[in-house]
Amino acid sequence: MHRTLSLLAWLAFGGVTAHAQRASRAVYLDEQGVIRWRDDQKEVSLFGANYVLPTASDYRAAGYLHADRRRMIDEDMAQFARMGWDGLRLTFWGDWEASDSAGNVIANDHLDLLDYLIARARERGIYMLFSPIQLYGANWPDALGDSTDSGFGRHFGKARMGTDPAAIAAQMTYLRQILEHVNPYTRVALKDEPAILFIELVNEPWHHPEDLEGSVRYINALTDAVRRTGCTKLVFYNVSQDFRIGEAVRRSKAQGVTFGWYPTGLNAGHELVGNYLRGTDAYPDMLRPELARLPRIVYEFDSPDLRTGTMYPAMARTFRAVGAQFAAMFAYDMLRTASRNLGWQTHYLSLVYTPRKAMSAIIAAEAMRRLPRMRSYGSYPQNTHFGDFHVSPDSNLSELVARDALLYAGSTRATPPDRAALRRIAGYGSSSTVTYEGEGIYFLDKVRPGLWRLEVYPDAVPVRDPFEPPSPDKVVTRAISRAWPMTVALPDLGTDFTVRPIMAGNPRTERAAAGAFIVTPGVYVLSAAGPVDVATLPATVGEVGFAEYHPPPPDTLPISVQALAAPQYLAGRDVELRARVVDDTPPDSGFLFIRPVAGGVYRGFTMHPAGGYLYAATVPAAALREGGGAHEFVITLFHRDSGLTFPEGLYRKPTDWDYYGPSRASATRDAAGCFAWSGPVSRASPSFTSSSR
């Protein structure tokens, strides 16, 4: 696949910078405590993510891979825009990495990256919540022994920030200086930056609700520091660290509250399995009477240790039900590091590497915009349908089925009200409008009648549990570029339309037959009227350049085989065994070989493609009865005449006379007459793992 942006794509990005709608609208707070746009008085409702590259572990993660951090910001802000996100929380460890012990701001690479990020986000139409003081150590988790940070956060520590006069003075000094700092990329001081709508004074402070007056004085002191710069942005203070602080916030000069939500907990150390939707029903603490007239921002949220496609829209539903007007997931994985989930172990969200979860976040952004504020939808399972939205844990699916848009995080049978009225389609899986066999995310945007822009991303194929401890040397998800069939069924395109690639390196122009064609990752124009003159195309689609495309970096991993065995199988019945085969090219054929552990010869059963990278073989019950007791199996993949057997990675078949594989996956009969399959993990490459998922 073409790994760099073509000249046309770079020109398109220039078009974004020059012509797209910049984030420049002003907001105000009405008498009921609702944030509104000043130009049309409509309610503000923004959705996006925290982005942490300028500081802390994400800054170091980029360094581990020797990546260009400014280029990374360009790529990731393009992905925010591609997903339709319009919100970003600027999570900045300036109190540790860009200040001294007295709170004086230090101009360094961290501050420069913050400035660059603000400029690039503004150009993409993204509005921001600025959180300049984090309090927690910037060295977690990979640099705990580093004592070089000079900031007042290290000097005073979190516990003293709200009570020590010297610590409060340092925070006030820092807030004044960081807001008066002039961004060299925009030539605007941060206090006047139009894309920054909100200031969160302190991230997750150590609350002292037992000292009401002292808490009010602390909040007011920091708010006064902001106001003395001339900054008029809305000021927010955290409430969810201890909801007893709500009364102090109400009495203070702060104008609103921020809250976070992690309904699946944090740091499980492995991927969670199951349905967690019941935990997203309600957030009653945000309906406390002392908070009633205060605007609400979700500064952090996630469904940690999950990659499912249901949680984000359900959480957005509840955010709107308690009046939230801005929500930022923590924290978005940078394109250059997402293959390793290198930044934050318990969080994992990437347009490319977690496509189902990313699609659910795209749908959640629409839920923030389309669902009315303060409306409840009841309890699970009655609340799985809300407005034009639906979540299904059984299908691992969330979807928006509306007149203008069809969005789905998983294959759906839903039919849009009027297919001819659709202007936007995006998905992971297949639908009534798009059938696709690949495992990446794709987007269809209507340019004009009979003309659509198609954008396709590589397959995201898991190879390891992404929520185990990370390492720069350990890839957990591969992005693989393959050609897959796609069928598009849209009235204005018909069944015989032109498919023209826009990026260099893609296949030549072809015509769809019965709406079907072959697609590889990249950008295409689908035209009912025949080949399109590129000069007639618009410079942008939304906040994305028409030919803009940011592919993931290539990897060079060897083939791996993951046995997807159930925990147990009933004796006396046929057994289907599945495996995920991950490689740049599919095998020509595959066989599962099984034999009794007590002794005997291997018998082979053909493995058939079961969708995407999955292969399956059916073992008859009679074959399992032969020899009795436990059985063991291996998998052999063939490319032409060469056979490679897993889990050992031997270039021999188990039926060869000199096959010597010592570590076979095995099945054992339990007292109930069931078969329990398991397999070791080979540390050498090629690799074999066993999983119940």
C-alpha positions as CSV (number, residue, x, y, z in Angstrom):
1,M,0.0,0.0,0.0
2,H,1.1,3.6,-0.7
3,R,2.6,4.7,2.7
4,T,2.9,8.4,2.2
5,L,0.5,11.1,1.2
6,S,0.5,11.8,-2.5
7,L,1.2,15.3,-3.7
8,L,-2.6,15.7,-4.4
9,A,-3.3,14.7,-0.8
10,W,-0.8,17.3,0.5
11,L,-2.4,19.9,-1.6
12,A,-5.8,18.9,-0.2
13,F,-4.4,19.3,3.3
14,G,-3.4,22.8,2.3
15,G,-7.0,23.3,1.2
16,V,-8.1,22.3,4.7
17,T,-5.8,24.9,6.2
18,A,-6.9,27.7,3.9
19,H,-10.6,27.1,3.4
20,A,-12.2,24.8,6.0
21,Q,-14.4,26.3,8.8
22,R,-12.1,27.2,11.6
23,A,-13.1,26.8,15.2
24,S,-13.9,30.5,15.9
25,R,-17.5,30.6,17.2
26,A,-18.0,32.2,20.6
27,V,-20.2,30.8,23.4
28,Y,-22.1,32.3,26.3
29,L,-23.9,30.9,29.4
30,D,-27.6,31.6,29.6
31,E,-29.7,32.2,32.7
32,Q,-30.6,28.6,33.0
33,G,-26.9,27.5,33.0
34,V,-26.9,26.2,29.4
35,I,-23.9,26.9,27.2
36,R,-25.0,28.4,23.8
37,W,-23.4,29.6,20.6
38,R,-23.5,33.3,20.5
39,D,-24.2,33.6,16.8
40,D,-27.4,31.5,16.7
41,Q,-28.2,30.8,20.4
42,K,-28.3,27.0,19.8
43,E,-27.1,24.7,22.5
44,V,-23.4,23.6,22.4
45,S,-22.8,19.9,22.2
46,L,-19.3,18.7,21.5
47,F,-17.6,15.3,21.5
48,G,-14.1,14.1,21.1
49,A,-11.1,12.9,23.2
50,N,-8.3,13.8,25.4
51,Y,-5.0,14.1,23.4
52,V,-1.8,13.9,25.4
53,L,1.1,13.9,23.0
54,P,2.7,17.2,24.1
55,T,3.5,15.8,27.6
56,A,3.8,12.8,29.9
57,S,3.7,9.2,28.7
58,D,2.4,9.9,25.2
59,Y,5.3,12.3,24.6
60,R,7.7,9.6,25.7
61,A,5.9,6.9,23.7
62,A,6.4,8.9,20.5
63,G,10.1,9.1,21.4
64,Y,10.4,5.4,21.9
65,L,9.4,4.9,18.2
66,H,11.5,7.9,17.0
67,A,8.4,9.5,15.5
68,D,8.0,13.1,14.3
69,R,5.7,14.5,16.9
70,R,4.4,17.4,14.8
71,R,3.6,15.0,12.0
72,M,1.8,12.9,14.5
73,I,-0.4,15.8,15.5
74,D,-1.2,16.5,11.8
75,E,-2.2,12.8,11.4
76,D,-4.2,12.6,14.6
77,M,-6.1,15.8,14.1
78,A,-7.0,14.6,10.6
79,Q,-8.4,11.5,12.3
80,F,-10.4,13.5,14.8
81,A,-11.9,15.4,11.8
82,R,-12.5,12.2,9.8
83,M,-14.5,10.8,12.7
84,G,-16.6,13.9,12.9
85,W,-15.3,14.9,16.3
86,D,-15.4,18.6,17.2
87,G,-14.1,18.5,20.8
88,L,-10.7,18.0,22.4
89,R,-9.4,18.2,25.9
90,L,-5.9,19.7,26.1
91,T,-4.4,17.5,28.8
92,F,-1.2,19.3,29.6
93,W,1.3,18.4,32.4
94,G,2.7,21.9,32.4
95,D,2.8,21.8,36.2
96,W,5.4,19.2,35.9
97,E,7.1,19.6,32.6
98,A,6.8,23.3,31.5
99,S,7.2,25.3,34.8
100,D,9.6,25.8,37.7
101,S,8.9,25.3,41.3
102,A,7.4,28.8,41.7
103,G,4.9,28.3,38.8
104,N,6.8,30.3,36.2
105,V,6.2,28.9,32.7
106,I,9.2,27.5,30.9
107,A,9.3,27.6,27.1
108,N,10.4,24.1,25.9
109,D,9.3,21.4,23.5
110,H,6.3,20.5,25.6
111,L,4.9,24.0,25.3
112,D,5.8,24.3,21.6
113,L,3.9,21.1,20.9
114,L,0.9,22.4,22.8
115,D,0.9,25.5,20.7
116,Y,1.2,23.4,17.5
117,L,-1.7,21.2,18.6
118,I,-3.9,24.2,19.3
119,A,-3.2,25.6,15.8
120,R,-3.8,22.3,14.0
121,A,-7.0,21.6,16.0
122,R,-8.4,25.0,15.3
123,E,-7.9,24.5,11.6
124,R,-9.9,21.3,11.8
125,G,-12.9,23.1,13.4
126,I,-12.2,21.4,16.8
127,Y,-13.1,23.3,20.0
128,M,-11.1,22.7,23.2
129,L,-11.2,22.4,27.0
130,F,-7.9,23.5,28.4
131,S,-6.7,21.6,31.5
132,P,-3.2,23.1,32.2
133,I,-2.6,21.6,35.7
134,Q,-2.7,17.8,36.1
135,L,-1.3,17.3,39.6
136,Y,-0.5,13.6,39.0
137,G,3.1,12.7,38.3
138,A,4.0,13.1,34.6
139,N,6.4,10.1,34.9
140,W,3.8,7.4,35.2
141,P,4.1,4.5,34.3
142,D,7.4,4.2,32.4
143,A,9.7,6.8,33.9
144,L,9.0,6.7,37.7
145,G,12.7,6.9,38.5
146,D,13.1,10.2,36.6
147,S,13.4,13.1,39.0
148,T,14.4,15.8,36.5
149,D,11.0,17.5,36.2
150,S,11.3,21.0,37.6
151,G,7.7,22.0,37.9
152,F,5.7,23.0,40.9
153,G,3.6,19.9,40.7
154,R,6.6,17.8,41.7
155,H,7.8,20.4,44.2
156,F,4.5,20.6,46.2
157,G,2.7,17.3,45.5
158,K,-1.0,16.9,45.0
159,A,-2.1,16.9,48.6
160,R,-0.8,20.4,49.3
161,M,-2.2,22.1,46.2
162,G,-5.5,23.3,47.8
163,T,-4.2,24.2,51.2
164,D,-0.6,25.4,51.1
165,P,-0.4,29.2,50.4
166,A,2.9,28.8,48.5
167,A,1.4,26.0,46.3
168,I,-1.7,28.2,45.6
169,A,0.5,31.1,44.7
170,A,2.5,28.9,42.3
171,Q,-0.7,27.8,40.6
172,M,-1.9,31.4,40.3
173,T,1.4,32.4,38.8
174,Y,1.3,29.6,36.3
175,L,-2.3,30.1,35.3
176,R,-1.6,33.8,34.6
177,Q,1.5,33.1,32.6
178,I,0.2,30.1,30.5
179,L,-2.9,32.1,29.5
180,E,-0.9,35.2,28.6
181,H,1.5,33.0,26.6
182,V,1.3,33.9,22.9
183,N,1.1,31.0,20.5
184,P,3.7,31.5,17.8
185,Y,1.7,29.4,15.3
186,T,-1.5,31.5,15.7
187,R,0.0,34.7,17.1
188,V,-2.8,34.7,19.7
189,A,-2.5,34.5,23.4
190,L,-4.1,31.3,24.9
191,K,-6.5,33.5,26.9
192,D,-7.8,34.9,23.6
193,E,-7.7,31.7,21.5
194,P,-11.1,31.4,20.0
195,A,-11.0,27.5,19.7
196,I,-10.4,27.2,23.5
197,L,-13.9,27.6,24.9
198,F,-13.4,26.3,28.5
199,I,-10.8,26.4,31.2
200,E,-10.7,23.5,33.8
201,L,-8.7,25.0,36.7
202,V,-7.2,21.8,38.0
203,N,-7.4,18.2,37.0
204,E,-8.8,15.9,39.7
205,P,-7.9,18.0,42.7
206,W,-7.7,16.7,46.3
207,H,-11.0,18.0,47.5
208,H,-11.6,19.2,51.1
209,P,-15.4,19.3,51.4
210,E,-15.2,19.4,55.1
211,D,-13.6,22.9,54.8
212,L,-16.3,24.7,52.8
213,E,-14.9,28.2,53.2
214,G,-11.4,27.1,52.5
215,S,-12.5,25.3,49.3
216,V,-14.4,28.3,48.1
217,R,-11.3,30.5,48.7
218,Y,-9.1,28.1,46.7
219,I,-11.4,27.9,43.7
220,N,-11.9,31.7,43.7
221,A,-8.1,32.3,43.9
222,L,-7.5,30.2,40.8
223,T,-10.5,31.8,39.0
224,D,-9.3,35.3,39.9
225,A,-5.9,34.3,38.4
226,V,-7.6,33.5,35.1
227,R,-9.7,36.6,35.1
228,R,-6.8,39.0,35.8
229,T,-5.4,38.1,32.4
230,G,-8.5,39.4,30.8
231,C,-9.6,35.9,29.9
232,T,-13.4,35.6,29.6
233,K,-13.7,31.9,28.9
234,L,-16.0,29.8,30.9
235,V,-14.2,28.4,34.0
236,F,-14.9,24.9,35.3
237,Y,-14.0,22.9,38.4
238,N,-14.0,19.2,39.0
239,V,-16.8,17.7,41.1
240,S,-16.6,13.9,40.5
241,Q,-13.5,13.3,42.6
242,D,-15.8,13.9,45.6
243,F,-19.3,15.0,45.0
244,R,-19.4,16.6,48.4
245,I,-17.5,19.5,46.9
246,G,-20.5,20.5,44.9
247,E,-21.8,23.1,47.3
248,A,-18.3,24.8,47.4
249,V,-18.3,25.0,43.6
250,R,-21.9,26.4,43.6
251,R,-20.8,29.2,46.0
252,S,-17.5,29.9,44.1
253,K,-16.8,32.1,41.1
254,A,-16.3,29.0,38.9
255,Q,-19.1,28.7,36.4
256,G,-19.5,25.0,35.8
257,V,-18.4,21.5,36.8
258,T,-16.5,18.7,35.1
259,F,-17.0,15.0,35.8
260,G,-15.6,11.7,34.7
261,W,-16.9,8.2,34.2
262,Y,-15.3,4.8,33.9
263,P,-18.1,2.3,34.3
264,T,-15.9,-0.8,33.7
265,G,-13.3,0.3,36.2
266,L,-9.6,0.8,35.4
267,N,-6.5,-1.3,34.9
268,A,-7.8,-4.8,34.7
269,G,-4.6,-5.9,33.0
270,H,-6.5,-7.9,30.4
271,E,-9.4,-7.6,28.1
272,L,-12.8,-7.8,29.7
273,V,-15.5,-10.1,28.4
274,G,-19.2,-9.6,28.8
275,N,-22.0,-7.1,28.6
276,Y,-21.5,-4.0,30.7
277,L,-24.4,-1.9,29.3
278,R,-26.4,-2.1,32.5
279,G,-23.7,0.0,34.2
280,T,-24.4,2.9,31.8
281,D,-28.0,3.3,32.7
282,A,-27.7,6.5,34.8
283,Y,-25.4,8.9,36.5
284,P,-27.5,10.1,39.5
285,D,-24.8,12.2,41.2
286,M,-24.9,14.7,38.4
287,L,-28.6,15.4,39.2
288,R,-27.8,16.7,42.7
289,P,-29.8,19.9,43.5
290,E,-26.7,22.0,44.2
291,L,-25.5,21.3,40.6
292,A,-28.8,22.0,39.0
293,R,-27.9,25.4,37.3
294,L,-24.3,24.6,36.6
295,P,-23.2,23.6,33.0
296,R,-21.5,20.2,32.8
297,I,-18.5,18.9,31.0
298,V,-17.3,15.3,30.8
299,Y,-13.5,15.8,31.1
300,E,-12.7,12.1,30.9
301,F,-14.7,8.9,30.1
302,D,-14.0,5.5,28.7
303,S,-15.0,1.8,28.8
304,P,-11.6,0.7,29.9
305,D,-10.2,-2.7,28.9
306,L,-13.0,-3.2,26.3
307,R,-13.0,-3.1,22.5
308,T,-16.7,-3.5,22.1
309,G,-19.0,-1.4,19.8
310,T,-21.8,-0.7,22.3
311,M,-20.5,1.3,25.3
312,Y,-19.8,4.8,23.9
313,P,-23.2,5.6,22.4
314,A,-24.9,4.3,25.6
315,M,-22.6,6.5,27.7
316,A,-23.3,9.5,25.4
317,R,-27.0,8.9,26.0
318,T,-26.5,9.2,29.7
319,F,-24.3,12.2,29.4
320,R,-27.1,14.0,27.6
321,A,-29.6,12.8,30.2
322,V,-27.7,14.6,32.9
323,G,-27.1,17.7,30.8
324,A,-23.5,17.3,29.6
325,Q,-22.6,19.6,26.7
326,F,-19.0,18.4,26.1
327,A,-17.5,14.9,26.4
328,A,-13.9,13.8,25.9
329,M,-12.8,10.2,25.9
330,F,-9.5,9.5,27.7
331,A,-7.3,9.1,25.8
332,Y,-6.9,8.8,22.0
333,D,-4.1,6.6,20.8
334,M,-1.8,8.2,18.3
335,L,-1.6,6.6,14.9
336,R,2.2,6.0,15.2
337,T,1.9,4.2,18.6
338,A,-1.6,2.6,18.4
339,S,-0.4,-0.7,17.0
340,R,1.2,-1.2,20.5
341,N,-1.3,0.6,22.7
342,L,1.8,2.3,24.1
343,G,0.4,5.3,25.9
344,W,-2.2,4.2,28.4
345,Q,-2.6,0.5,29.1
346,T,-6.2,0.4,30.2
347,H,-7.4,2.7,27.3
348,Y,-7.4,1.8,23.6
349,L,-9.1,3.9,20.9
350,S,-7.8,4.4,17.4
351,L,-9.6,5.0,14.1
352,V,-7.3,2.5,12.4
353,Y,-6.5,-0.1,15.1
354,T,-9.8,-0.4,16.9
355,P,-12.3,0.2,14.1
356,R,-15.4,-1.2,15.8
357,K,-14.8,0.9,18.9
358,A,-13.9,3.9,16.8
359,M,-17.2,3.6,14.9
360,S,-19.0,3.5,18.2
361,A,-17.3,6.7,19.1
362,I,-18.3,8.3,15.8
363,I,-21.9,7.2,16.6
364,A,-21.6,8.6,20.2
365,A,-20.6,12.0,18.7
366,E,-23.8,12.0,16.8
367,A,-25.7,11.0,19.9
368,M,-24.3,14.1,21.7
369,R,-25.5,16.3,18.8
370,R,-28.9,14.7,18.2
371,L,-30.2,13.6,21.6
372,P,-32.0,16.3,23.6
373,R,-30.5,17.4,26.9
374,M,-32.0,16.1,30.1
375,R,-34.2,13.4,28.6
376,S,-34.1,9.9,30.2
377,Y,-34.5,6.7,28.2
378,G,-35.1,4.3,31.1
379,S,-33.2,1.3,32.3
380,Y,-31.5,-1.6,30.5
381,P,-32.7,-3.4,28.4
382,Q,-35.5,-0.9,27.5
383,N,-33.0,1.8,26.8
384,T,-31.1,0.0,24.0
385,H,-33.2,2.1,21.5
386,F,-32.9,5.8,22.0
387,G,-33.9,8.3,19.3
388,D,-32.5,7.0,16.0
389,F,-29.8,5.0,17.9
390,H,-29.6,1.4,18.9
391,V,-27.1,-0.7,20.8
392,S,-27.1,-4.5,20.8
393,P,-24.7,-6.5,23.1
394,D,-25.7,-9.8,21.4
395,S,-24.5,-8.5,18.0
396,N,-21.7,-6.3,19.5
397,L,-23.3,-3.5,17.5
398,S,-24.3,0.1,17.8
399,E,-25.9,2.1,15.0
400,L,-27.4,5.4,13.9
401,V,-30.2,4.8,11.4
402,A,-31.4,8.3,10.4
403,R,-32.8,9.9,7.2
404,D,-29.4,11.6,6.4
405,A,-26.9,9.1,8.0
406,L,-26.3,5.4,8.4
407,L,-23.5,4.6,10.8
408,Y,-22.8,1.2,12.3
409,A,-20.2,-0.4,14.5
410,G,-20.8,-4.0,13.4
411,S,-22.9,-5.6,10.7
412,T,-26.5,-4.5,10.7
413,R,-29.7,-5.4,9.0
414,A,-31.3,-2.0,9.6
415,T,-32.8,-0.2,6.7
416,P,-32.6,3.6,6.5
417,P,-35.9,5.5,6.1
418,D,-35.0,6.8,2.7
419,R,-31.8,5.5,1.1
420,A,-32.0,8.3,-1.5
421,A,-31.7,10.9,1.3
422,L,-28.5,9.5,2.8
423,R,-25.6,11.9,2.7
424,R,-23.2,10.0,5.0
425,I,-22.4,6.3,5.5
426,A,-19.7,4.9,7.7
427,G,-19.2,1.5,9.1
428,Y,-17.4,-1.5,10.4
429,G,-18.9,-4.6,8.8
430,S,-21.8,-4.7,6.3
431,S,-25.2,-3.1,6.0
432,S,-28.1,-2.7,3.5
433,T,-26.1,-0.2,1.6
434,V,-22.5,-1.6,1.8
435,T,-21.3,-5.2,1.8
436,Y,-17.7,-5.5,2.8
437,E,-15.5,-8.5,3.7
438,G,-12.6,-6.5,5.1
439,E,-12.0,-5.7,8.8
440,G,-11.2,-2.0,8.6
441,I,-13.4,1.1,8.9
442,Y,-14.7,2.9,5.8
443,F,-16.6,6.2,5.0
444,L,-18.9,7.2,2.2
445,D,-19.7,10.9,1.8
446,K,-22.1,12.3,-0.8
447,V,-20.4,15.0,-2.8
448,R,-23.4,15.7,-5.2
449,P,-26.1,13.5,-6.8
450,G,-24.4,10.6,-8.4
451,L,-21.0,11.3,-6.9
452,W,-19.6,9.9,-3.6
453,R,-16.3,9.9,-1.9
454,L,-15.1,6.5,-0.5
455,E,-12.4,6.2,2.1
456,V,-11.2,2.8,3.2
457,Y,-8.7,1.9,6.0
458,P,-6.6,-1.3,6.4
459,D,-7.8,-4.4,8.3
460,A,-7.2,-4.2,12.0
461,V,-6.3,-7.7,13.1
462,P,-5.7,-8.4,16.8
463,V,-2.6,-10.5,17.6
464,R,-2.3,-10.0,21.4
465,D,-4.3,-8.7,24.3
466,P,-3.9,-4.9,24.1
467,F,-4.6,-4.4,27.8
468,E,-1.6,-6.3,29.1
469,P,1.4,-4.2,30.1
470,P,2.7,-2.5,26.9
471,S,6.1,-2.4,25.3
472,P,7.6,-0.5,22.3
473,D,8.6,-4.0,21.0
474,K,5.2,-5.6,21.2
475,V,2.6,-5.1,18.5
476,V,-0.9,-6.0,19.7
477,T,-2.9,-5.1,16.6
478,R,-1.7,-5.3,13.0
479,A,-2.9,-3.0,10.2
480,I,-2.9,-5.1,7.0
481,S,-3.7,-3.9,3.5
482,R,-5.5,-6.4,1.4
483,A,-7.9,-6.2,-1.5
484,W,-11.5,-7.1,-0.6
485,P,-14.8,-7.2,-2.5
486,M,-17.2,-4.3,-1.7
487,T,-20.7,-3.8,-3.0
488,V,-22.4,-0.4,-2.7
489,A,-26.2,-0.1,-3.2
490,L,-27.2,3.6,-3.5
491,P,-30.0,4.8,-5.8
492,D,-28.2,7.7,-7.3
493,L,-25.1,5.5,-8.2
494,G,-27.1,2.7,-9.7
495,T,-25.3,-0.7,-10.3
496,D,-22.9,0.3,-13.1
497,F,-20.7,3.1,-11.8
498,T,-17.1,4.2,-12.1
499,V,-14.6,3.6,-9.2
500,R,-11.7,6.0,-9.6
501,P,-8.8,6.0,-7.1
502,I,-7.6,9.4,-6.0
503,M,-4.3,8.4,-4.3
504,A,-1.3,7.2,-6.1
505,G,-0.5,3.5,-5.6
506,N,-4.1,2.3,-5.7
507,P,-5.5,0.2,-8.6
508,R,-6.6,1.9,-11.8
509,T,-10.1,3.1,-12.5
510,E,-12.7,0.3,-12.9
511,R,-16.4,-0.1,-13.3
512,A,-18.6,-1.7,-10.7
513,A,-20.6,-4.7,-11.9
514,A,-24.0,-5.1,-10.1
515,G,-22.6,-2.6,-7.6
516,A,-19.6,-4.7,-6.8
517,F,-15.9,-3.9,-7.1
518,I,-12.5,-4.7,-5.5
519,V,-11.1,-2.1,-3.1
520,T,-7.8,-1.6,-1.3
521,P,-7.2,1.0,1.4
522,G,-7.2,4.5,0.1
523,V,-9.6,7.2,-1.3
524,Y,-11.9,6.7,-4.3
525,V,-14.5,8.6,-6.2
526,L,-17.7,6.7,-7.1
527,S,-19.5,8.3,-10.1
528,A,-22.6,7.3,-11.9
529,A,-21.7,9.5,-14.8
530,G,-18.4,7.9,-15.7
531,P,-14.8,9.1,-15.0
532,V,-14.6,12.3,-13.1
533,D,-12.4,15.3,-13.8
534,V,-10.4,15.8,-10.6
535,A,-10.4,19.5,-11.1
536,T,-14.2,19.6,-10.5
537,L,-13.9,18.0,-7.1
538,P,-14.2,20.1,-4.0
539,A,-11.1,20.8,-2.0
540,T,-12.5,19.3,1.2
541,V,-15.2,17.1,2.5
542,G,-16.1,18.5,5.9
543,E,-12.8,19.2,7.7
544,V,-10.9,16.7,5.6
545,G,-9.0,17.3,2.3
546,F,-10.7,15.5,-0.5
547,A,-7.7,13.4,-1.3
548,E,-6.3,13.4,2.2
549,Y,-5.4,10.0,3.7
550,H,-3.1,9.1,6.5
551,P,-2.2,5.4,6.4
552,P,-0.7,3.6,9.4
553,P,3.0,2.7,9.4
554,P,3.9,-0.7,8.0
555,D,4.9,-3.6,10.2
556,T,7.1,-6.5,9.4
557,L,5.7,-9.2,11.7
558,P,5.7,-12.8,10.7
559,I,2.6,-14.9,10.2
560,S,0.7,-15.8,13.5
561,V,-2.0,-18.2,14.2
562,Q,-4.4,-17.8,17.1
563,A,-6.6,-20.7,18.1
564,L,-10.1,-19.4,19.0
565,A,-11.2,-22.4,21.0
566,A,-14.2,-22.4,23.3
567,P,-13.6,-23.3,27.0
568,Q,-15.2,-26.7,26.5
569,Y,-17.1,-28.9,24.0
570,L,-19.7,-31.6,24.6
571,A,-18.6,-35.1,23.9
572,G,-20.5,-37.0,21.2
573,R,-21.1,-34.0,19.0
574,D,-19.2,-32.6,16.0
575,V,-16.8,-29.8,17.0
576,E,-16.0,-26.7,15.0
577,L,-12.5,-25.3,15.7
578,R,-11.7,-21.8,14.6
579,A,-8.4,-20.0,14.2
580,R,-7.3,-16.5,13.3
581,V,-4.6,-16.5,10.7
582,V,-2.8,-13.2,10.5
583,D,-0.5,-12.5,7.6
584,D,-0.1,-10.0,4.8
585,T,-1.4,-12.6,2.3
586,P,-3.9,-15.4,3.0
587,P,-2.7,-19.0,2.9
588,D,-3.6,-21.1,-0.2
589,S,-5.1,-23.7,2.1
590,G,-5.1,-24.9,5.7
591,F,-5.6,-28.1,7.6
592,L,-6.3,-29.0,11.2
593,F,-4.6,-32.2,12.3
594,I,-5.9,-34.1,15.3
595,R,-4.9,-37.3,17.1
596,P,-5.4,-39.0,20.5
597,V,-2.9,-38.0,23.1
598,A,-2.6,-41.7,24.0
599,G,-1.1,-42.4,20.6
600,G,-2.1,-42.7,17.0
601,V,-1.7,-41.0,13.7
602,Y,-2.8,-37.5,12.8
603,R,-6.0,-37.1,10.8
604,G,-6.4,-34.0,8.7
605,F,-9.5,-31.8,8.3
606,T,-9.7,-29.0,5.8
607,M,-10.0,-25.5,7.2
608,H,-12.3,-23.2,5.3
609,P,-12.4,-19.4,5.3
610,A,-14.9,-18.2,7.8
611,G,-14.8,-14.4,7.1
612,G,-11.9,-12.0,7.2
613,Y,-8.9,-13.7,8.8
614,L,-10.9,-16.5,10.4
615,Y,-10.6,-20.1,9.4
616,A,-12.7,-23.1,10.6
617,A,-12.6,-26.9,10.5
618,T,-15.3,-29.3,11.6
619,V,-14.1,-32.4,13.5
620,P,-16.8,-35.2,13.4
621,A,-17.8,-36.7,16.7
622,A,-16.7,-40.1,15.4
623,A,-13.1,-38.9,14.9
624,L,-13.0,-37.8,18.5
625,R,-14.2,-41.2,19.7
626,E,-11.3,-42.9,18.1
627,G,-8.6,-43.6,20.6
628,G,-10.8,-42.2,23.4
629,G,-9.8,-39.7,26.1
630,A,-7.9,-36.5,25.3
631,H,-6.8,-35.3,21.8
632,E,-4.2,-32.9,20.5
633,F,-4.2,-30.7,17.4
634,V,-1.9,-28.7,15.2
635,I,-2.6,-26.4,12.3
636,T,-0.7,-26.5,9.0
637,L,-0.9,-23.6,6.5
638,F,0.2,-24.0,2.9
639,H,1.6,-21.4,0.5
640,R,2.0,-23.2,-2.8
641,D,3.9,-26.4,-1.9
642,S,5.3,-25.2,1.4
643,G,3.6,-26.2,4.7
644,L,4.1,-24.4,8.0
645,T,2.8,-26.1,11.1
646,F,1.7,-24.3,14.3
647,P,2.2,-23.9,17.2
648,E,5.9,-24.8,16.5
649,G,6.3,-22.9,13.3
650,L,7.9,-25.9,11.6
651,Y,8.2,-26.2,7.9
652,R,6.9,-29.8,8.1
653,K,3.5,-31.4,8.1
654,P,2.5,-33.6,11.1
655,T,2.1,-36.5,8.6
656,D,5.7,-36.2,7.5
657,W,8.0,-39.0,8.8
658,D,10.4,-36.5,10.4
659,Y,7.8,-34.2,12.1
660,Y,9.1,-33.6,15.6
661,G,6.7,-30.9,17.0
662,P,7.0,-31.1,20.9
663,S,4.4,-28.5,22.0
664,R,1.0,-29.3,20.7
665,A,-2.3,-27.7,21.7
666,S,-4.3,-30.4,23.5
667,A,-7.8,-31.3,24.5
668,T,-8.7,-33.2,27.7
669,R,-11.9,-34.9,28.7
670,D,-13.4,-33.7,31.9
671,A,-15.7,-35.7,34.2
672,A,-18.8,-34.3,32.5
673,G,-17.7,-35.7,29.2
674,C,-16.7,-32.4,27.7
675,F,-13.6,-31.4,25.7
676,A,-11.6,-28.4,27.0
677,W,-9.2,-27.0,24.4
678,S,-6.1,-25.0,25.3
679,G,-2.8,-24.1,23.8
680,P,0.6,-22.7,24.7
681,V,2.0,-19.4,23.5
682,S,5.1,-19.7,21.4
683,R,7.6,-16.9,22.2
684,A,9.4,-17.4,18.9
685,S,8.1,-16.3,15.5
686,P,6.0,-17.5,13.9
687,S,3.6,-17.4,16.8
688,F,0.6,-19.4,18.1
689,T,-1.8,-18.4,20.8
690,S,-4.9,-19.8,22.3
691,S,-8.0,-17.8,23.2
692,S,-11.6,-18.3,24.3
693,R,-12.6,-15.1,22.4
